[in-house]
Amino acid sequence: MNLLGFDGPAPHSIIYWQLEGVNQSKTVCYSDKEEKLSLKRFHTAGDFYSTYDKAIVKYGENNIEYDHVNQHIKGA
């Protein structure tokens, strides 16, 4: 039996994508570079990730949380 997704590397961070205060999706990042690329898309007008209101980034078991608020004006 092969198990996928178990006993792999621990993620660098997990980004929770929120819309109107509700988690809609998450992105698991295994490096700082992956995290930065995802957050860059969040701040890029017209990108799928820019449709969310907020990105909450959590780091490991320490549960350090950073909020990133989308500054795009929807419909503009």
C-alpha distances in whole Angstrom, upper triangle without the diagonal:
4,7,10,13,13,14,16,20,22,24,28,29,28,31,32,34,36,39,42,40,37,33,32,29,28,27,25,27,25,29,32,33,30,32,36,35,33,37,39,38,38,42,42,44,43,39,37,36,40,40,39,41,39,37,36,34,32,31,29,29,33,33,36,37,39,40,41,43,44,47,47,50,48,50,52
4,6,10,10,12,13,17,19,21,24,26,25,28,29,31,34,36,39,38,34,31,30,27,25,24,22,23,22,25,29,29,27,29,32,31,30,33,35,34,35,38,39,41,40,36,33,33,37,37,36,38,36,33,33,31,29,28,26,27,31,31,33,34,36,37,38,40,40,44,44,46,45,47,49
4,7,6,9,10,14,16,18,21,22,22,24,25,27,30,33,36,34,31,27,27,24,22,21,18,20,19,23,26,27,24,26,29,29,27,30,33,32,32,36,36,38,37,34,31,30,34,34,33,35,33,30,29,27,26,25,23,23,27,27,30,30,32,34,34,37,37,41,41,44,42,44,46
4,6,9,9,12,14,15,19,20,19,21,22,24,27,30,33,32,28,25,24,21,19,17,15,17,16,20,23,24,21,22,26,25,24,27,29,28,29,32,33,35,34,30,27,27,30,31,29,32,30,27,26,24,23,22,21,22,25,25,27,28,29,31,31,34,34,37,38,40,39,41,42
4,7,6,9,11,12,15,16,15,18,19,21,24,27,30,29,26,22,21,18,16,14,12,14,13,17,20,21,18,19,23,22,21,24,26,25,26,29,30,33,32,28,26,24,28,28,27,29,27,24,23,21,19,19,17,18,22,21,24,24,26,27,28,30,31,34,35,38,36,38,40
4,5,9,10,12,16,17,16,20,21,24,26,29,32,30,27,24,24,20,18,17,14,16,14,18,21,23,20,21,25,25,23,26,29,28,29,32,33,36,35,31,29,27,31,31,29,31,29,26,24,22,20,19,16,17,21,21,23,24,27,28,30,32,33,37,37,40,39,41,43
4,7,8,11,15,17,17,21,22,25,28,31,34,32,29,26,26,23,20,18,15,16,14,17,21,22,20,21,25,25,24,27,29,29,30,33,34,37,36,33,31,29,32,33,31,33,30,27,25,22,20,18,15,16,20,20,23,24,27,29,30,33,34,38,39,42,41,43,45
4,6,9,12,14,15,18,20,23,27,30,33,31,28,25,25,21,18,16,13,13,11,14,17,19,17,18,22,22,21,24,26,26,27,30,31,34,34,30,28,26,30,31,29,31,28,25,23,20,18,17,14,16,19,20,22,23,25,27,28,31,32,35,36,39,38,41,42
4,6,9,12,13,17,19,22,26,29,32,30,28,24,24,21,17,15,11,11,8,11,14,16,14,16,19,20,19,21,24,24,25,28,29,32,32,29,27,25,28,30,28,29,26,23,21,18,16,14,12,14,17,17,19,21,22,25,26,29,30,33,34,37,37,40,41
4,7,9,10,14,17,20,23,27,29,27,25,22,22,19,15,13,10,9,7,10,13,15,14,14,17,19,18,20,22,23,23,26,28,31,31,28,26,24,27,28,26,27,24,20,18,15,13,10,8,10,13,14,15,17,19,22,23,26,28,31,32,35,35,38,39
4,5,7,11,13,17,20,23,26,24,22,19,19,16,12,10,6,6,5,7,10,12,10,10,14,15,14,16,19,19,20,22,24,27,28,24,23,20,23,24,22,23,20,17,15,12,10,8,7,10,13,12,14,15,16,18,19,23,24,27,29,32,31,34,35
4,7,10,14,16,20,23,26,24,23,19,20,17,13,11,8,6,5,5,7,10,9,8,11,13,13,14,17,18,18,20,23,26,27,23,22,19,22,24,22,23,19,15,14,10,9,6,7,11,12,12,12,13,14,16,17,21,22,25,27,30,30,33,34
4,7,10,13,16,20,22,20,19,16,17,14,10,9,6,5,7,8,8,11,9,7,11,13,11,12,15,16,16,18,21,24,24,21,20,17,19,21,18,19,16,12,10,7,6,5,6,10,11,10,10,10,11,13,14,17,19,22,24,27,27,30,31
4,6,10,13,16,19,17,16,12,13,10,7,6,5,6,9,10,11,13,10,8,12,13,11,11,15,15,14,17,19,22,23,19,18,15,17,18,15,17,13,10,8,6,5,7,8,11,12,10,11,10,11,12,13,16,17,21,22,25,25,28,29
4,6,10,13,16,14,13,10,11,8,5,5,6,8,11,12,12,13,11,8,11,12,9,9,12,12,11,14,16,19,19,16,15,11,13,15,12,13,10,6,5,4,6,9,11,14,15,12,12,10,9,10,10,13,14,17,19,22,21,24,26
4,6,10,13,11,9,6,7,6,4,7,9,11,15,16,16,17,14,12,14,15,11,11,15,14,12,15,17,19,19,16,14,11,13,13,10,11,8,6,5,6,8,11,13,15,16,13,13,10,10,10,10,12,13,17,18,21,20,23,25
4,7,10,9,8,6,6,5,6,8,11,13,17,18,17,18,15,13,14,14,11,10,13,12,9,13,15,16,16,14,11,8,10,9,6,8,6,5,7,9,11,15,17,19,19,16,16,13,12,10,10,10,11,14,15,17,16,19,21
4,6,6,5,4,5,7,9,12,15,17,20,21,21,21,19,16,17,18,14,13,16,15,11,14,16,17,17,15,13,10,11,9,6,6,5,6,8,11,13,17,19,21,21,17,17,14,13,10,10,10,10,14,15,16,15,18,20
4,5,5,7,7,9,12,15,18,20,24,25,24,24,22,19,20,20,16,15,18,16,12,15,16,16,16,15,13,11,10,8,5,5,7,9,11,15,17,21,23,25,25,21,21,17,16,13,12,11,10,13,13,14,12,15,18
4,6,9,10,13,15,18,21,23,27,28,27,27,25,22,23,23,20,18,20,19,15,17,19,18,18,18,16,14,13,11,8,7,8,11,13,17,19,23,25,26,26,22,22,18,17,14,14,11,12,14,14,14,13,16,19
4,7,9,12,14,17,20,22,25,26,25,26,24,21,22,23,19,18,21,20,16,18,20,20,21,20,18,15,15,13,10,8,8,10,11,14,16,20,22,23,22,19,19,15,15,12,13,11,13,15,17,17,16,20,22
4,6,9,12,15,18,20,24,25,25,26,23,20,22,23,19,18,21,20,16,19,21,21,21,20,17,15,15,13,10,10,9,11,11,14,16,19,21,22,22,18,19,16,16,14,14,14,15,18,18,19,18,21,23
4,6,8,11,14,17,20,22,22,23,20,17,20,20,16,16,19,18,15,18,20,20,20,18,15,13,14,13,10,10,9,9,9,12,13,17,18,19,20,16,17,14,15,13,14,14,15,18,19,20,19,22,24
4,7,11,14,17,20,22,22,23,19,18,20,19,15,16,18,16,14,17,19,19,18,16,13,11,13,11,8,10,10,10,11,14,15,19,20,22,23,19,20,17,17,15,15,15,15,18,18,20,18,20,23
4,7,10,13,17,19,19,20,16,15,17,16,13,14,17,15,13,17,18,19,18,15,12,10,13,12,10,12,11,10,11,12,14,16,18,20,21,18,19,16,16,15,15,16,16,19,19,21,19,22,24
4,7,10,13,15,16,17,13,12,15,14,11,12,15,14,13,16,18,19,19,16,13,11,14,14,11,13,12,9,9,10,11,13,14,17,18,15,16,14,14,14,14,16,16,20,20,22,21,24,26
4,6,10,12,13,13,10,9,12,11,8,10,13,12,12,15,17,19,19,15,13,11,14,15,13,15,13,10,10,9,11,12,14,17,18,16,16,14,14,15,14,16,16,20,21,23,22,25,26
4,7,9,11,12,9,8,12,12,10,12,15,15,15,18,19,22,22,18,17,14,17,18,16,18,16,12,12,10,10,10,11,14,16,14,15,14,15,16,16,19,19,23,24,27,26,29,30
4,6,7,8,5,6,9,10,9,11,13,14,14,17,19,22,22,18,17,15,18,20,18,19,17,13,13,10,10,10,11,15,16,15,15,15,15,16,16,19,19,23,24,27,27,29,30
4,7,8,7,8,11,12,12,14,16,17,18,20,22,25,25,22,21,18,21,23,22,23,20,17,16,13,12,11,11,15,16,16,16,17,17,19,19,22,23,26,27,30,30,33,34
4,5,5,7,9,10,11,13,14,16,17,19,20,24,25,21,21,19,21,24,22,23,21,17,16,13,13,11,12,16,17,17,16,17,16,18,18,22,22,25,26,30,30,33,33
4,6,5,6,9,10,11,12,14,15,17,19,22,24,20,21,18,20,22,21,22,19,15,15,11,12,11,13,16,16,16,15,15,14,16,16,19,20,22,24,28,28,31,31
4,5,5,6,9,10,10,13,14,16,17,20,21,18,19,17,18,22,21,22,20,16,17,14,15,14,16,20,20,20,18,18,16,18,17,20,20,22,23,27,27,30,30
4,6,5,6,9,10,11,13,15,16,19,20,16,16,14,16,19,18,20,18,14,15,12,14,13,15,19,20,19,18,17,16,17,16,19,19,21,22,25,25,28,28
4,5,5,6,9,10,11,13,14,18,19,16,16,13,15,17,16,17,15,11,11,9,11,11,13,17,17,16,14,14,12,13,12,15,16,19,20,23,24,26,27
4,5,5,6,9,10,11,12,16,18,15,16,13,14,17,16,17,15,12,13,11,13,13,16,20,20,18,16,15,13,14,12,15,15,17,18,22,23,25,25
4,6,5,6,9,10,11,14,15,12,13,11,13,16,16,17,16,13,15,13,16,16,19,22,23,21,19,18,16,16,14,16,15,17,18,21,21,24,24
4,5,5,6,9,10,13,14,11,11,8,10,13,12,14,13,10,12,11,14,15,18,21,21,19,18,16,14,14,12,14,13,16,16,19,19,22,22
4,5,5,7,9,12,14,11,12,8,9,12,11,12,10,8,10,9,13,14,18,21,21,18,17,14,12,11,8,10,10,12,13,17,18,20,20
4,5,5,6,10,12,10,12,9,9,13,13,14,13,11,14,13,17,18,21,24,24,22,20,18,15,14,11,12,11,12,13,16,17,20,19
4,5,5,8,9,6,8,6,7,10,11,13,12,11,14,14,18,19,22,26,26,23,22,19,17,15,12,13,11,13,12,15,15,17,17
4,6,8,9,7,8,5,4,8,8,9,9,8,11,12,16,18,21,24,24,21,20,17,14,12,9,9,7,10,10,13,13,16,16
4,6,9,8,10,8,6,10,10,10,10,10,14,14,18,20,24,27,26,23,21,18,15,13,9,9,6,7,8,11,12,15,14
4,6,6,9,8,6,10,11,13,13,13,17,18,21,23,26,30,29,27,25,22,19,17,13,13,9,10,8,12,12,14,13
4,6,9,9,6,9,11,12,14,15,19,20,24,26,29,32,32,29,27,24,21,18,15,13,10,10,7,9,9,10,10
4,7,8,7,8,11,13,15,16,20,21,25,27,30,33,33,30,29,26,23,21,17,16,12,13,9,11,10,10,10
4,5,5,7,10,13,14,14,18,19,22,24,27,30,30,28,26,24,21,19,16,15,12,13,11,13,12,13,14
4,5,6,8,12,13,13,16,18,21,23,26,29,29,26,25,23,21,18,16,15,12,15,13,14,12,14,15
4,5,6,9,10,9,13,14,17,20,22,25,26,23,22,19,17,15,12,12,10,12,11,14,13,15,16
4,5,8,9,10,14,15,19,22,25,27,27,24,23,20,17,14,11,10,7,9,8,10,9,12,13
4,7,9,11,14,17,20,23,26,28,28,25,24,21,19,16,13,11,9,11,9,10,8,10,12
4,6,7,11,14,17,20,23,25,25,22,21,17,15,12,10,9,7,10,10,11,10,13,15
4,7,10,13,17,20,23,25,24,21,20,16,14,10,9,6,5,8,9,10,10,13,15
4,6,10,13,16,20,21,21,17,16,12,10,7,6,5,6,9,11,13,13,17,18
4,6,10,13,16,18,18,15,13,10,8,6,5,7,8,12,13,16,16,20,21
4,7,10,13,15,14,11,10,6,6,5,6,9,11,15,17,19,20,23,24
4,7,10,12,12,9,8,6,5,7,8,11,14,17,19,22,22,26,27
4,7,9,8,6,5,5,7,9,12,15,17,20,23,26,26,29,30
4,7,6,5,5,7,9,12,14,18,20,23,26,29,29,32,33
4,5,6,8,10,13,16,18,21,24,27,29,32,32,36,36
4,5,8,11,14,17,20,23,26,29,31,34,34,38,39
4,6,9,12,16,19,22,25,28,30,33,34,37,38
4,6,10,13,16,19,22,25,27,30,30,34,35
4,7,10,13,17,20,22,25,28,29,33,33
4,7,10,13,16,19,22,24,25,29,30
4,7,10,13,16,19,21,23,26,27
4,6,10,12,15,18,19,23,23
4,7,9,12,15,16,20,20
4,6,9,12,13,17,17
4,6,9,10,13,13
4,6,9,12,12
4,6,9,8
4,6,6
4,6
4
